[in-house]
Amino acid sequence: PTELGEAIYSKRRLFIRYIDGDGEETERWITPKQVLGLSDYVYLQAHCHLRNAERNFRLDRIVEVKMEE
């Protein structure tokens, strides 16, 4: 998506709603680093500000994306 490319390039944070493997939905701010194709899925590697750690998010589990203004 366009927001991801723009956020990676400009190092802007994104607000996402994400559904994990257990079906739990979380809302969090992330700083995206890169998009990775691993196995059968595409992942977004990012710094998660909720967990204060690097995380990989499956793109098909991100249900909402908003760029920081």
Secondary structure as the mmCIF struct_conf table of DSSP 4:
data_model
#
loop_
_struct_conf.conf_type_id
_struct_conf.id
_struct_conf.beg_label_comp_id
_struct_conf.beg_label_asym_id
_struct_conf.beg_label_seq_id
_struct_conf.end_label_comp_id
_struct_conf.end_label_asym_id
_struct_conf.end_label_seq_id
HELX_RH_AL_P HELX_RH_AL_P1 THR A 2 SER A 10
TURN_TY1_P TURN_TY1_P1 LYS A 11 LYS A 11
STRN STRN1 LEU A 14 ILE A 19
TURN_TY1_P TURN_TY1_P2 GLY A 21 ASP A 22
BEND BEND1 GLY A 23 GLY A 23
STRN STRN2 GLU A 25 LEU A 38
TURN_TY1_P TURN_TY1_P3 SER A 39 ASP A 40
STRN STRN3 TYR A 41 CYS A 48
TURN_TY1_P TURN_TY1_P4 HIS A 49 ASN A 52
STRN STRN4 ALA A 53 ARG A 58
HELX_RH_3T_P HELX_RH_3T_P1 LEU A 59 ARG A 61
STRN STRN5 ILE A 62 MET A 67
#
